[in-house]
Amino acid sequence: MDSILVTGNGPLNGQIPIAGAKNACLTLMPATLLSEEPLTLTNAPRLSDIKTMTLLLQSLGAEVSSLQDGQVLAMSSHDLISHTADYEIVRKMRASNLVLGPMLARLGQAVVSLPGGCAIGARPMDLHIEALEALGAEIELKDGYLHAQAPSGLKGAVHEMRFASVGATENMVMAATLAKGTTVLKNAAREPEIVDLVECLRKMGAQIEGEGTSTIEIQGVDRLHGATHQVVTDRIELGTYMLAPAICGGEVELLGGRLSLVGAFVEKLNAAGIDVEETDKGLKVARKNGRVTAVDVTTEPFPGFPTDLQAQMMALMCTAEGTSVLEERIFENRFMHAPELMRMGAQIDVHGGTATVTGVEGLKGAPVMATDLRASVSLILAGLAAEGETVVSRVYHLDRGYEHVVRKLEGVGAKIERIKSDG
């Protein structure tokens, strides 16, 4: 397996282009199953997860073509041949469960393996099941697969989710576009990726209101047509690279960044002593004087602080002045990066869903191991600020969520290289 070698070498300066959002694109791709007409996505990120979703859609009979070096995805589901999402594909990525709602709406049946992905908690499917059952679906679990059917078709309903799940919101919204009547989803997730999905569905002819709020109303239509849609900027990649100059010093402009995507995150950066300003090209981040100040962080659903930036923020807090408390409220098992940061000299005390970080003056390079997608990039960020060399192993996680990470960081002066394995 490949590894990444990082050598701390001071401030970073320059520009980093931000890709289209992984989580948005993985939601938009299954939307092709809702229509017989073509759906084209532009600004698609070039990631292994996108390839996995491509394989899944192709296994169902959809045509998926990757154009313009992977930044355009041309899809068509005019001739689906299967309604079964097989374990061998689904186990690689949790977002595979997003084919459930569209297949159920279009075909009246779906068989979907229980999903995989990063080992950051149980993330059960019960919220998805409850949402789709509210629309009249009949779902049972057999041999590790969800067997769903809607013998009389899906029907609009009022449903309030127990938790504002992003995936369950996306599945229900897609399913409801073809349901008979009106669906009202309460306690809906509000993430930008859901707003992006609704904008795409609306271009396809869906009638939806309320995206970005906790109540979404969908008026079912008989059919959806084709469309072309640009994937929204990846707010997690944006936040990750904003932390690079925050940790190392310097000034970096993130091309395509928008404050509206990372408001709660920017508030914490400002409190830590990091300057963030909007430019005509994106966001400019600078740290020019001394150590950052410790700040407390609690992860929350959007518009709160994103769980997917918690690991990277912990890396920043490792060298902050003072003590910070990071509370994880979204996923359990999401502090697996803490022991690896401690190998680099960080002082971290983890109790359940809370991590207390006492800042040190500097980190030391060390061999460390990535445990999940966001943990892997947090270790790279820590390595950029550490004295000496840091080798991050098991970086296949990284390829699921960050395109060209070595090239992008090299472009602003980082000393980083990917070491290919012999195997």
BADOFI-120708 format. One record per residue (C-alpha): x, y, z; residue number from 1. Coordinates in steps of 0.05 Angstrom, whole numbers, plus 5000, padded with zeros to 4 digits. Layout:
<lobas>
+------+------+------+-------+
|    X |    Y |    Z | marba |
+------+------+------+-------+
|    X |    Y |    Z |   NUM |
...
+------+------+------+-------+
</lobas>
This chain:
<lobas>
+------+------+------+-------+
|    X |    Y |    Z | marba |
+------+------+------+-------+
| 5000 | 5000 | 5000 |     1 |
| 5024 | 5070 | 4984 |     2 |
| 5046 | 5119 | 5037 |     3 |
| 5058 | 5194 | 5038 |     4 |
| 5122 | 5226 | 5062 |     5 |
| 5115 | 5296 | 5092 |     6 |
| 5173 | 5340 | 5114 |     7 |
| 5157 | 5402 | 5155 |     8 |
| 5187 | 5463 | 5121 |     9 |
| 5153 | 5526 | 5143 |    10 |
| 5099 | 5573 | 5116 |    11 |
| 5056 | 5558 | 5055 |    12 |
| 5038 | 5610 | 5003 |    13 |
| 4999 | 5609 | 4938 |    14 |
| 4933 | 5583 | 4911 |    15 |
| 4896 | 5516 | 4916 |    16 |
| 4837 | 5500 | 4870 |    17 |
| 4779 | 5466 | 4907 |    18 |
| 4744 | 5408 | 4873 |    19 |
| 4670 | 5393 | 4868 |    20 |
| 4640 | 5362 | 4930 |    21 |
| 4649 | 5287 | 4939 |    22 |
| 4587 | 5280 | 4982 |    23 |
| 4545 | 5321 | 4934 |    24 |
| 4568 | 5283 | 4872 |    25 |
| 4556 | 5215 | 4905 |    26 |
| 4484 | 5238 | 4919 |    27 |
| 4473 | 5268 | 4850 |    28 |
| 4497 | 5206 | 4812 |    29 |
| 4440 | 5160 | 4837 |    30 |
| 4390 | 5214 | 4814 |    31 |
| 4402 | 5188 | 4744 |    32 |
| 4361 | 5126 | 4764 |    33 |
| 4299 | 5170 | 4770 |    34 |
| 4295 | 5185 | 4695 |    35 |
| 4302 | 5151 | 4628 |    36 |
| 4335 | 5214 | 4601 |    37 |
| 4410 | 5233 | 4607 |    38 |
| 4437 | 5268 | 4668 |    39 |
| 4504 | 5304 | 4661 |    40 |
| 4546 | 5328 | 4720 |    41 |
| 4602 | 5379 | 4712 |    42 |
| 4656 | 5398 | 4763 |    43 |
| 4657 | 5325 | 4787 |    44 |
| 4715 | 5307 | 4834 |    45 |
| 4764 | 5253 | 4811 |    46 |
| 4761 | 5204 | 4868 |    47 |
| 4759 | 5129 | 4880 |    48 |
| 4690 | 5136 | 4912 |    49 |
| 4664 | 5165 | 4847 |    50 |
| 4691 | 5105 | 4810 |    51 |
| 4657 | 5059 | 4860 |    52 |
| 4590 | 5093 | 4849 |    53 |
| 4602 | 5089 | 4774 |    54 |
| 4611 | 5014 | 4780 |    55 |
| 4548 | 5008 | 4822 |    56 |
| 4505 | 5046 | 4773 |    57 |
| 4534 | 5007 | 4714 |    58 |
| 4517 | 4942 | 4750 |    59 |
| 4445 | 4964 | 4751 |    60 |
| 4446 | 4978 | 4676 |    61 |
| 4460 | 5053 | 4676 |    62 |
| 4510 | 5081 | 4625 |    63 |
| 4563 | 5125 | 4657 |    64 |
| 4618 | 5159 | 4617 |    65 |
| 4675 | 5198 | 4648 |    66 |
| 4694 | 5258 | 4604 |    67 |
| 4743 | 5316 | 4607 |    68 |
| 4793 | 5280 | 4651 |    69 |
| 4738 | 5257 | 4698 |    70 |
| 4708 | 5325 | 4712 |    71 |
| 4645 | 5311 | 4671 |    72 |
| 4601 | 5251 | 4683 |    73 |
| 4550 | 5234 | 4628 |    74 |
| 4498 | 5185 | 4653 |    75 |
| 4436 | 5151 | 4626 |    76 |
| 4389 | 5101 | 4659 |    77 |
| 4342 | 5088 | 4600 |    78 |
| 4351 | 5013 | 4603 |    79 |
| 4361 | 4987 | 4674 |    80 |
| 4375 | 4912 | 4678 |    81 |
| 4377 | 4901 | 4753 |    82 |
| 4347 | 4927 | 4818 |    83 |
| 4400 | 4894 | 4863 |    84 |
| 4459 | 4933 | 4892 |    85 |
| 4509 | 4878 | 4906 |    86 |
| 4549 | 4872 | 4970 |    87 |
| 4616 | 4868 | 4934 |    88 |
| 4607 | 4940 | 4910 |    89 |
| 4565 | 4969 | 4966 |    90 |
| 4613 | 4946 | 5021 |    91 |
| 4666 | 4994 | 4995 |    92 |
| 4626 | 5057 | 5006 |    93 |
| 4567 | 5078 | 5050 |    94 |
| 4538 | 5126 | 4999 |    95 |
| 4518 | 5065 | 4958 |    96 |
| 4454 | 5063 | 4999 |    97 |
| 4430 | 5125 | 4960 |    98 |
| 4407 | 5081 | 4902 |    99 |
| 4352 | 5054 | 4948 |   100 |
| 4303 | 5112 | 4943 |   101 |
| 4310 | 5124 | 4868 |   102 |
| 4303 | 5051 | 4849 |   103 |
| 4243 | 5042 | 4894 |   104 |
| 4210 | 5104 | 4862 |   105 |
| 4226 | 5086 | 4790 |   106 |
| 4222 | 5010 | 4791 |   107 |
| 4177 | 4996 | 4850 |   108 |
| 4229 | 4950 | 4880 |   109 |
| 4301 | 4950 | 4904 |   110 |
| 4349 | 4901 | 4938 |   111 |
| 4407 | 4937 | 4970 |   112 |
| 4464 | 4908 | 5011 |   113 |
| 4477 | 4939 | 5078 |   114 |
| 4533 | 4991 | 5066 |   115 |
| 4606 | 4998 | 5084 |   116 |
| 4655 | 5056 | 5083 |   117 |
| 4699 | 5085 | 5137 |   118 |
| 4697 | 5051 | 5206 |   119 |
| 4673 | 5112 | 5244 |   120 |
| 4611 | 5085 | 5277 |   121 |
| 4549 | 5044 | 5264 |   122 |
| 4511 | 5095 | 5221 |   123 |
| 4450 | 5048 | 5217 |   124 |
| 4399 | 5047 | 5162 |   125 |
| 4337 | 5053 | 5207 |   126 |
| 4325 | 5126 | 5190 |   127 |
| 4326 | 5110 | 5116 |   128 |
| 4278 | 5053 | 5126 |   129 |
| 4229 | 5094 | 5168 |   130 |
| 4229 | 5150 | 5116 |   131 |
| 4214 | 5104 | 5058 |   132 |
| 4163 | 5063 | 5097 |   133 |
| 4126 | 5129 | 5110 |   134 |
| 4118 | 5133 | 5034 |   135 |
| 4087 | 5064 | 5032 |   136 |
| 4148 | 5021 | 5019 |   137 |
| 4151 | 4951 | 5049 |   138 |
| 4222 | 4935 | 5072 |   139 |
| 4253 | 4875 | 5105 |   140 |
| 4324 | 4853 | 5121 |   141 |
| 4345 | 4785 | 5095 |   142 |
| 4416 | 4757 | 5090 |   143 |
| 4449 | 4826 | 5097 |   144 |
| 4405 | 4858 | 5043 |   145 |
| 4348 | 4907 | 5048 |   146 |
| 4290 | 4880 | 5005 |   147 |
| 4244 | 4939 | 4989 |   148 |
| 4182 | 4941 | 4947 |   149 |
| 4124 | 4988 | 4935 |   150 |
| 4070 | 4944 | 4904 |   151 |
| 4020 | 5001 | 4899 |   152 |
| 4072 | 5054 | 4884 |   153 |
| 4099 | 5106 | 4933 |   154 |
| 4049 | 5156 | 4962 |   155 |
| 4063 | 5224 | 4992 |   156 |
| 4063 | 5230 | 5068 |   157 |
| 4083 | 5274 | 5126 |   158 |
| 4145 | 5246 | 5161 |   159 |
| 4188 | 5274 | 5217 |   160 |
| 4257 | 5244 | 5225 |   161 |
| 4284 | 5228 | 5294 |   162 |
| 4352 | 5255 | 5274 |   163 |
| 4368 | 5302 | 5216 |   164 |
| 4404 | 5249 | 5176 |   165 |
| 4435 | 5273 | 5111 |   166 |
| 4431 | 5206 | 5076 |   167 |
| 4360 | 5192 | 5098 |   168 |
| 4338 | 5262 | 5076 |   169 |
| 4370 | 5250 | 5008 |   170 |
| 4338 | 5182 | 4999 |   171 |
| 4269 | 5206 | 5018 |   172 |
| 4272 | 5269 | 4975 |   173 |
| 4292 | 5229 | 4914 |   174 |
| 4239 | 5176 | 4926 |   175 |
| 4185 | 5228 | 4938 |   176 |
| 4197 | 5263 | 4871 |   177 |
| 4159 | 5206 | 4836 |   178 |
| 4110 | 5190 | 4893 |   179 |
| 4036 | 5205 | 4884 |   180 |
| 4015 | 5268 | 4922 |   181 |
| 4052 | 5314 | 4969 |   182 |
| 4108 | 5294 | 5017 |   183 |
| 4128 | 5338 | 5076 |   184 |
| 4194 | 5319 | 5109 |   185 |
| 4205 | 5350 | 5177 |   186 |
| 4271 | 5354 | 5215 |   187 |
| 4305 | 5348 | 5148 |   188 |
| 4380 | 5357 | 5143 |   189 |
| 4402 | 5425 | 5117 |   190 |
| 4471 | 5411 | 5087 |   191 |
| 4493 | 5447 | 5023 |   192 |
| 4497 | 5379 | 4989 |   193 |
| 4421 | 5371 | 4999 |   194 |
| 4409 | 5440 | 4970 |   195 |
| 4452 | 5420 | 4911 |   196 |
| 4413 | 5356 | 4901 |   197 |
| 4346 | 5393 | 4902 |   198 |
| 4372 | 5444 | 4852 |   199 |
| 4391 | 5386 | 4805 |   200 |
| 4324 | 5350 | 4816 |   201 |
| 4287 | 5415 | 4801 |   202 |
| 4324 | 5421 | 4735 |   203 |
| 4299 | 5350 | 4721 |   204 |
| 4227 | 5372 | 4732 |   205 |
| 4217 | 5357 | 4806 |   206 |
| 4173 | 5404 | 4847 |   207 |
| 4208 | 5416 | 4913 |   208 |
| 4209 | 5473 | 4963 |   209 |
| 4245 | 5486 | 5029 |   210 |
| 4314 | 5459 | 5016 |   211 |
| 4365 | 5488 | 5065 |   212 |
| 4311 | 5490 | 5119 |   213 |
| 4287 | 5437 | 5167 |   214 |
| 4222 | 5426 | 5128 |   215 |
| 4223 | 5403 | 5055 |   216 |
| 4159 | 5396 | 5014 |   217 |
| 4158 | 5353 | 4952 |   218 |
| 4100 | 5350 | 4903 |   219 |
| 4106 | 5284 | 4865 |   220 |
| 4107 | 5285 | 4789 |   221 |
| 4095 | 5229 | 4738 |   222 |
| 4165 | 5231 | 4708 |   223 |
| 4231 | 5268 | 4710 |   224 |
| 4272 | 5290 | 4649 |   225 |
| 4345 | 5299 | 4634 |   226 |
| 4389 | 5357 | 4658 |   227 |
| 4459 | 5385 | 4664 |   228 |
| 4483 | 5406 | 4733 |   229 |
| 4547 | 5433 | 4763 |   230 |
| 4569 | 5400 | 4828 |   231 |
| 4576 | 5448 | 4886 |   232 |
| 4645 | 5464 | 4915 |   233 |
| 4670 | 5413 | 4966 |   234 |
| 4664 | 5448 | 5034 |   235 |
| 4704 | 5393 | 5069 |   236 |
| 4763 | 5397 | 5021 |   237 |
| 4757 | 5473 | 5027 |   238 |
| 4761 | 5471 | 5103 |   239 |
| 4818 | 5421 | 5101 |   240 |
| 4862 | 5464 | 5057 |   241 |
| 4843 | 5527 | 5097 |   242 |
| 4877 | 5492 | 5155 |   243 |
| 4943 | 5484 | 5118 |   244 |
| 4966 | 5557 | 5126 |   245 |
| 4932 | 5559 | 5194 |   246 |
| 4978 | 5503 | 5218 |   247 |
| 5041 | 5521 | 5179 |   248 |
| 5035 | 5597 | 5173 |   249 |
| 5034 | 5636 | 5108 |   250 |
| 4977 | 5658 | 5063 |   251 |
| 4937 | 5613 | 5016 |   252 |
| 4878 | 5629 | 4970 |   253 |
| 4827 | 5574 | 4962 |   254 |
| 4798 | 5580 | 4892 |   255 |
| 4723 | 5570 | 4889 |   256 |
| 4713 | 5575 | 4964 |   257 |
| 4652 | 5609 | 4994 |   258 |
| 4640 | 5632 | 5066 |   259 |
| 4568 | 5607 | 5063 |   260 |
| 4594 | 5536 | 5059 |   261 |
| 4639 | 5539 | 5121 |   262 |
| 4609 | 5593 | 5166 |   263 |
| 4614 | 5556 | 5233 |   264 |
| 4684 | 5531 | 5216 |   265 |
| 4708 | 5601 | 5199 |   266 |
| 4682 | 5627 | 5265 |   267 |
| 4728 | 5578 | 5301 |   268 |
| 4787 | 5597 | 5257 |   269 |
| 4776 | 5670 | 5272 |   270 |
| 4773 | 5655 | 5347 |   271 |
| 4838 | 5618 | 5341 |   272 |
| 4872 | 5678 | 5309 |   273 |
| 4867 | 5660 | 5235 |   274 |
| 4848 | 5712 | 5184 |   275 |
| 4797 | 5692 | 5131 |   276 |
| 4772 | 5738 | 5077 |   277 |
| 4731 | 5731 | 5014 |   278 |
| 4764 | 5748 | 4948 |   279 |
| 4736 | 5751 | 4877 |   280 |
| 4765 | 5681 | 4866 |   281 |
| 4749 | 5647 | 4933 |   282 |
| 4775 | 5652 | 5004 |   283 |
| 4842 | 5676 | 5029 |   284 |
| 4869 | 5647 | 5094 |   285 |
| 4930 | 5674 | 5132 |   286 |
| 4968 | 5663 | 5196 |   287 |
| 5026 | 5709 | 5203 |   288 |
| 5041 | 5717 | 5277 |   289 |
| 5058 | 5664 | 5329 |   290 |
| 5018 | 5605 | 5355 |   291 |
| 4943 | 5599 | 5346 |   292 |
| 4896 | 5604 | 5407 |   293 |
| 4861 | 5541 | 5432 |   294 |
| 4786 | 5539 | 5418 |   295 |
| 4732 | 5489 | 5437 |   296 |
| 4694 | 5452 | 5383 |   297 |
| 4629 | 5413 | 5383 |   298 |
| 4608 | 5378 | 5319 |   299 |
| 4536 | 5388 | 5297 |   300 |
| 4493 | 5380 | 5235 |   301 |
| 4498 | 5437 | 5186 |   302 |
| 4501 | 5496 | 5196 |   303 |
| 4542 | 5475 | 5257 |   304 |
| 4615 | 5453 | 5258 |   305 |
| 4623 | 5394 | 5209 |   306 |
| 4642 | 5326 | 5237 |   307 |
| 4684 | 5317 | 5174 |   308 |
| 4731 | 5374 | 5196 |   309 |
| 4739 | 5351 | 5268 |   310 |
| 4802 | 5309 | 5256 |   311 |
| 4836 | 5365 | 5217 |   312 |
| 4817 | 5417 | 5270 |   313 |
| 4847 | 5372 | 5323 |   314 |
| 4913 | 5373 | 5285 |   315 |
| 4912 | 5450 | 5289 |   316 |
| 4895 | 5449 | 5364 |   317 |
| 4955 | 5403 | 5377 |   318 |
| 5002 | 5463 | 5372 |   319 |
| 4954 | 5517 | 5397 |   320 |
| 4968 | 5558 | 5459 |   321 |
| 4923 | 5531 | 5515 |   322 |
| 4875 | 5473 | 5522 |   323 |
| 4818 | 5457 | 5475 |   324 |
| 4759 | 5409 | 5483 |   325 |
| 4732 | 5375 | 5420 |   326 |
| 4664 | 5341 | 5428 |   327 |
| 4640 | 5293 | 5374 |   328 |
| 4564 | 5288 | 5371 |   329 |
| 4553 | 5258 | 5302 |   330 |
| 4593 | 5193 | 5299 |   331 |
| 4623 | 5148 | 5352 |   332 |
| 4694 | 5120 | 5341 |   333 |
| 4716 | 5185 | 5308 |   334 |
| 4778 | 5199 | 5350 |   335 |
| 4820 | 5142 | 5321 |   336 |
| 4869 | 5194 | 5295 |   337 |
| 4885 | 5217 | 5366 |   338 |
| 4934 | 5160 | 5383 |   339 |
| 4971 | 5173 | 5317 |   340 |
| 4977 | 5248 | 5332 |   341 |
| 5003 | 5229 | 5401 |   342 |
| 5059 | 5190 | 5366 |   343 |
| 5080 | 5258 | 5339 |   344 |
| 5083 | 5289 | 5409 |   345 |
| 5012 | 5314 | 5416 |   346 |
| 4979 | 5315 | 5485 |   347 |
| 4908 | 5287 | 5477 |   348 |
| 4862 | 5256 | 5528 |   349 |
| 4801 | 5220 | 5500 |   350 |
| 4740 | 5201 | 5542 |   351 |
| 4681 | 5174 | 5502 |   352 |
| 4658 | 5228 | 5454 |   353 |
| 4704 | 5282 | 5482 |   354 |
| 4777 | 5296 | 5468 |   355 |
| 4818 | 5345 | 5509 |   356 |
| 4878 | 5373 | 5472 |   357 |
| 4934 | 5410 | 5509 |   358 |
| 4975 | 5448 | 5458 |   359 |
| 5049 | 5436 | 5452 |   360 |
| 5101 | 5482 | 5421 |   361 |
| 5117 | 5435 | 5365 |   362 |
| 5104 | 5365 | 5337 |   363 |
| 5157 | 5314 | 5317 |   364 |
| 5154 | 5274 | 5253 |   365 |
| 5139 | 5200 | 5261 |   366 |
| 5111 | 5140 | 5224 |   367 |
| 5035 | 5142 | 5231 |   368 |
| 4976 | 5103 | 5203 |   369 |
| 4912 | 5130 | 5172 |   370 |
| 4849 | 5099 | 5202 |   371 |
| 4797 | 5134 | 5159 |   372 |
| 4789 | 5187 | 5105 |   373 |
| 4791 | 5250 | 5147 |   374 |
| 4841 | 5221 | 5197 |   375 |
| 4890 | 5210 | 5139 |   376 |
| 4890 | 5283 | 5118 |   377 |
| 4894 | 5307 | 5191 |   378 |
| 4960 | 5268 | 5197 |   379 |
| 4986 | 5301 | 5133 |   380 |
| 4969 | 5369 | 5161 |   381 |
| 5004 | 5353 | 5226 |   382 |
| 5064 | 5329 | 5187 |   383 |
| 5068 | 5395 | 5150 |   384 |
| 5078 | 5430 | 5217 |   385 |
| 5122 | 5377 | 5250 |   386 |
| 5197 | 5377 | 5256 |   387 |
| 5229 | 5325 | 5211 |   388 |
| 5195 | 5271 | 5169 |   389 |
| 5126 | 5241 | 5177 |   390 |
| 5106 | 5179 | 5139 |   391 |
| 5031 | 5167 | 5133 |   392 |
| 5013 | 5096 | 5114 |   393 |
| 4947 | 5066 | 5090 |   394 |
| 4932 | 5127 | 5048 |   395 |
| 4882 | 5090 | 5004 |   396 |
| 4831 | 5124 | 5050 |   397 |
| 4856 | 5191 | 5024 |   398 |
| 4840 | 5173 | 4952 |   399 |
| 4767 | 5166 | 4970 |   400 |
| 4759 | 5240 | 4987 |   401 |
| 4817 | 5283 | 4962 |   402 |
| 4840 | 5289 | 4890 |   403 |
| 4913 | 5306 | 4876 |   404 |
| 4929 | 5322 | 4948 |   405 |
| 5004 | 5318 | 4937 |   406 |
| 5002 | 5363 | 4876 |   407 |
| 4957 | 5415 | 4910 |   408 |
| 5001 | 5420 | 4972 |   409 |
| 5065 | 5421 | 4932 |   410 |
| 5036 | 5479 | 4893 |   411 |
| 5037 | 5523 | 4956 |   412 |
| 5107 | 5502 | 4978 |   413 |
| 5096 | 5439 | 5019 |   414 |
| 5149 | 5385 | 5018 |   415 |
| 5107 | 5323 | 5006 |   416 |
| 5111 | 5262 | 4962 |   417 |
| 5074 | 5198 | 4950 |   418 |
| 5115 | 5134 | 4959 |   419 |
| 5089 | 5078 | 4915 |   420 |
| 5087 | 5008 | 4945 |   421 |
| 5124 | 4951 | 4912 |   422 |
| 5061 | 4907 | 4916 |   423 |
+------+------+------+-------+
</lobas>
